[in-house]
Structure formats: structure tokens, C-alpha cells
């Protein structure tokens, strides 16, 4: 009977042990899946945070650009691009007209390194008007350098109506030129 009793004790022990092992295996399986999902979630969250940070940075940069748009457009007026050469030349001629001076652009050269533009302007008028024209050119919003300035009085012999006329040749180098 004792043999049956030991047999009887082994069966519930084996059954209890197997019933205990099944939940432990199930727990380990679920725990591993939760860890994998947590790692995937963390990875996705980091990627989302990076993308969100980039979006916020783009918004901040866009907002900053909008805030400085007026200053940026003002700064751009100081530079001439190769596509804006004709309006610049028209501006030079309009400055001459403001002070009743005849001006003609005779030469336009872009430097070999394409960082500056050189123009020659022939102008005629009274000395006072030519001086005003020179002052307007100096005070223009562009960074310019006068390479040469040649002022001459027109001498035509006897007193004539052109006796007060002067002619000038300005060679100007535009330093704020972008190609």
C-alpha cells in the first residue's frame, strides 16, 4: 500500500509541476513579446521625436524668416545680380535725369572672376549738376568704387551758349555684384 501511496503522491506532484510550468512558459513568452513591443515603441517614439523636432525647427526658421523679411529685402536691394544689370543701368541714367544731366552708359564689363561689374558713363551738363550726379552715385545703396573720374570743361572758342557745359567720364566698379 505504501507503494501505491508513493505512486499516488507522485501523480499530483507531476500534475502540479506541469500545471506550474505551463503558466511560467506562458509568462516568459508574454514577457518577451512585451519587451520586443516596448523596444519597437521606444524606437518609433525616438524617430517621431526627431521628426517632430525637425518640424518645430522648420516652423521656427520660417517664423524667423518672416520676421526679417523686410530687412532681407532691404539687404537684397544693395546687391545686383547678373539678371538685374539692365535695371541698375537704368537707375544710373535716371539719377542723371534727376539733376538735369545727360548720361550715356558707354561700356559694361563683368570681371573675370564674376564678382564685380565695371561701367563707364559719359555725362554732360553744368559743373554743379555733374557734381550732384557724382554725389547721387556715391550715395546710392550699392557698394561702388570709382575707378576714375574725368571732368572737363567744354571749350568751343568764343562765348557760346555751351560755355558753361562740362563733360565727365565716370568709370564705376560695382562691388556688390552677384553672379
C-alpha positions in Angstrom: 0.0 0.0 0.0 2.9 2.2 0.6 3.9 1.8 -3.0 0.5 2.9 -4.1 0.7 5.8 -1.7 4.0 6.9 -3.2 2.6 6.4 -6.6 -0.4 8.4 -5.6 1.8 11.3 -4.3 3.9 11.4 -7.5 1.0 11.8 -9.8 -0.3 15.0 -8.2 3.2 16.3 -7.9 3.9 15.8 -11.6 0.5 17.2 -12.4 1.1 20.2 -10.2 4.5 20.8 -11.5 3.3 20.6 -15.1 0.5 23.0 -14.3 3.1 25.3 -12.8 5.4 25.1 -15.8 2.7 26.0 -18.3 2.0 29.4 -16.8 5.7 30.1 -16.3 6.4 29.3 -20.0 3.3 31.4 -21.0 4.6 34.3 -18.7 8.1 34.1 -20.3 6.6 34.2 -23.8 4.3 37.2 -23.0 7.2 39.0 -21.2 9.5 38.6 -24.3 6.7 39.9 -26.6 6.1 42.9 -24.3 9.9 43.6 -24.3 10.0 43.4 -28.1 7.0 45.7 -28.3 8.5 48.1 -25.8 11.7 48.3 -27.8 9.8 48.9 -31.0 7.7 51.6 -29.3 10.8 53.3 -28.0 12.4 53.2 -31.4 9.3 54.6 -33.0 9.0 57.3 -30.3 12.6 58.4 -30.8 12.0 58.6 -34.6 8.8 60.6 -34.0 10.5 63.0 -31.6 13.3 63.6 -34.2 10.7 64.3 -36.9 8.7 66.5 -34.6 11.8 68.4 -33.6 12.7 69.0 -37.2 9.2 70.2 -37.9 9.4 72.6 -35.0 12.8 73.8 -36.2 11.4 74.4 -39.7 8.5 76.3 -38.2 10.8 78.4 -36.1 13.1 79.1 -39.0 10.1 80.1 -41.2 8.9 82.4 -38.5 12.3 84.0 -38.2 12.5 84.5 -42.0 9.1 86.1 -41.9 10.3 88.4 -39.1 13.4 89.5 -41.0 11.8 89.6 -44.5 11.8 93.4 -44.5 15.5 93.6 -43.6 16.2 90.8 -46.1 14.6 92.7 -48.9 16.4 95.8 -48.0 19.7 94.0 -48.0 18.9 92.5 -51.4 18.5 96.0 -52.8 22.2 96.5 -52.1 23.2 93.7 -54.4 22.9 93.4 -58.1 22.6 90.0 -59.8 23.6 89.4 -63.3 19.9 89.3 -64.3 19.5 92.8 -62.8 22.2 94.7 -64.7 19.8 96.5 -67.0 17.6 97.9 -64.2 20.8 99.0 -62.5 22.0 100.8 -65.6 18.5 102.4 -66.0 18.9 103.6 -62.4 22.2 105.3 -63.2 20.6 107.1 -66.1 17.6 108.1 -64.0 19.9 109.6 -61.4 21.4 111.7 -64.1 18.0 112.9 -65.3 17.1 113.9 -61.7 19.9 116.5 -61.7 19.3 117.6 -65.4 22.4 115.9 -66.7 22.7 114.0 -69.9 24.2 110.5 -69.2 25.1 107.6 -71.5 26.5 104.2 -70.5 29.3 103.6 -72.9 30.8 100.3 -71.5 29.8 97.4 -69.3 32.3 94.8 -68.2 31.9 91.8 -65.9 35.2 90.9 -64.2 36.9 87.6 -65.0 36.1 86.2 -61.5 32.5 87.5 -61.9 32.5 89.3 -58.6 32.3 92.9 -59.9 30.8 94.9 -62.7 32.5 97.8 -64.3 30.7 100.5 -66.2 31.7 103.7 -67.9 29.4 106.6 -68.0 29.7 109.7 -70.2 27.8 112.6 -68.8 27.4 116.3 -69.7 25.8 119.3 -68.0 26.8 122.1 -65.7 29.5 121.5 -63.2 27.0 121.8 -60.4 24.7 119.2 -61.9 27.6 116.8 -62.7 28.8 117.2 -59.0 25.2 116.4 -57.8 25.2 113.3 -60.1 28.5 112.2 -58.7 27.1 112.6 -55.2 24.0 110.7 -56.0 26.1 107.8 -57.4 28.3 107.8 -54.3 25.2 107.7 -52.0 23.4 105.0 -53.9 22.6 101.9 -51.9 25.1 99.9 -53.9 28.6 99.4 -52.9 30.5 101.1 -55.7 34.1 102.2 -56.3 35.0 105.0 -58.6 37.9 103.7 -60.7 38.3 107.0 -62.5 36.6 110.4 -62.7 37.4 112.8 -65.5 35.8 116.2 -65.6 36.5 118.6 -68.5 35.1 121.9 -69.4 33.8 122.2 -73.0 35.8 124.9 -74.7 34.4 125.9 -78.0 36.4 129.1 -78.7 34.3 132.2 -78.2 31.5 132.6 -75.7 28.6 130.5 -76.7 25.5 129.0 -75.1 27.6 125.8 -74.3 30.3 127.7 -72.5 29.0 126.6 -69.1 28.9 123.0 -70.2 31.1 120.3 -68.7 31.6 116.7 -69.7 32.6 113.9 -67.4 33.6 110.3 -67.7 33.0 108.1 -64.7 34.3 104.6 -64.5 32.5 102.8 -61.8 33.1 99.4 -60.3 30.1 97.8 -58.7 31.4 95.7 -55.9 28.0 94.4 -54.7 27.6 92.2 -57.8 26.4 88.6 -57.6 26.5 86.3 -60.4 
